[in-house]
């Protein structure tokens, strides 16, 4: 039987046709009737049947009987597992306080908001996911501060963009929620002017007419120079500026010092190319500025994202057909029970005093500061965090400084991991719970994330042994803990969210999706959802909070400029987080059909760098930073700036995990990009973002 569904092998949103025989998924294909993907599906989706039926999937709840990491377990029932876990959580909460229980989850999957709801109901302020300050929250927050809402590229409307500026983003490989590769590919037609700002000439960048290979960590300098050039050449949208913005004159005076010649010296991009990019983006309309997480993984993330965000506004590319559009917000807000978290608990959130836009009252989605949280687990500063409940989260691969993370996990009184497979982090747990895969869940999805223009409902199509949906697990724990979140099940919440549409989950699941026509130019009647009701080039909110109301450039604290004394040992600039189509963060490396396509962790370097380092394509190499070293396979390519080293992230080796023995620490650390990164200050003063890119490194043949 063929079922219409939506793929979540990554953030996803691609329409899927799921073939089910005898209760098993036997094939998955792209759905040609999907208004989002139109039949396209990447290899992760096409191999979903291999993931669903993989023999190494977790099948039943497990309880540890050996030392942490020894991979020794006994099977227990769901009732026993949930009773024991809730009992331990209740005891820790009553004895030490709810703030000593932390909750972690992976990147934006179906259970994301339900985990936040659970944390608030439990009374703990200390939940996290590895992105947040390093991925998406700075862009979401800055968009709200500047425009009053998040924006996405209008790839699906009848008016096609005439210009696309890809900034630190490679959507042909790393599609955001609903902003999928086929839509971007369709927009990359011959008439469209295309620009890529990235140290790598990515798969997307190779299809662009202009490539700006800037020095990692200098994006703010480039953006400020572009703003200045657009103003000097009078290329800004004067009508939009006059009618819809505040702070233009202050901005103009502020950026006058940021010339393209100055930016050339900082970014290593020629001034003429900076000017050309600015002129194309400002004059060829409508235009999309498609940005990525590379802007956020540095200690100046707030002002870097602000500078890039302002480019959209001064060119008038906001909420216009074929430009960057504000969402329709079709779904009602998820009831995360923010009011159930007492004020005194919020004040105890790790990072609340230091990082107001991540952990404080003004944060879009208040969460714990990750380096501080694992320090609290490891050292008891400012207090000891004693329990950690993980939902689809693998912090040993996705959090900076994995050696500190491992030390912290081993000191917990209680560690629970819910996942599809046994992972390095789950190996350290007291209890491991089997999670359901996307064909096995009931799900309501709004696309794109946080600005829904399209809503999809899917029913569970199959089951796998005793694996359970994360939301079900949370609901069962809520009942046992007598939390206020037990008043609504996740299915009740789906029906609540659909209230604005006038339908219920079951009805929409039969129909499949809801996709109303998009409403453009909403600001003409409603204004922007900012204090001034206009786009705030000069941010009144940031000024009140003690942050600079206009963006500035700050040199990365570890760079050829800031720390020249390190250059003899570490002459190259490092970026981590290189993506590939086969994997999603630390997922899918045990899937034969995916691993065969991409068997080894890769590090990219330019031929000039390779020659200087004595490295050839395909060599096993050691990449080192002041924090440690890892081993990978060299990929020598002209599609990266000279003196830049790019390493893939999320690498571990599932084949090292067996029932007979657990992998040694070398298996965990040998190709783990976060061995090289920094979780130490300085952090971004607003978000607490730590440094995953723009660091110094060396490379040599192993």
Secondary structure, DSSP 4 states (H G I P E B T S, - for coil): -EEEEE--SSS---EEEEEEETTEEEEEEE-TT-TTTTT---HHHHTHHHHHT-TTB--S-EEE-SSTTS--EEE--HHHHHHHHHHHHHHHHHHH-GGGEEEEE-SS-TTHHHHHHHHHHHT---EEESSBTTBBHHHHHHHHHHHSS-EEE--SSSSPPSEEEEES--TTTS-BTTB-HHHHHHH--TTSEEEEESSB--TTGGG-SEEE-PPTT-HHHHHHHHHHHHHHTT-S-HHHHHHHEE-HHHHHHHHTT--HHHHHHHH---HHHHHHHHHHHHHSSSEEEEE-GGGTSSTTHHHHHHHHHHHHHHTT-BSSTTSEEE----SPPP---GGGS-HHHHTTSTTTTT-TTTTSTT-TT----HHHHHHHHHH-SSS---EEEEES--HHHHSS-HHHHHHHHTT-SEEEEEESB--TTGGG-SEEEEBPPGGGS-EEEEESTTS-SEEEEE------TT-B-HHHHHHHHHHHTT-GGGGS-HHHHHHHHGGGTT--HHHHHHH-EE-PPPPP-THHHH--SSTTSSEESS-HHHHHHTS-SS------SSSTTT-GGGTTT--EEEEEEE--TT-BTTB-TT-HHHHTTS-S-EEEE-HHHHHHHT--TT-EEEEEETTEEEEEEEEE-SSB-TTEEEEE-S---GGG--SS----HHHHHTT-GGGTSB-SSP--TTT---BSEEEEEEEEE-
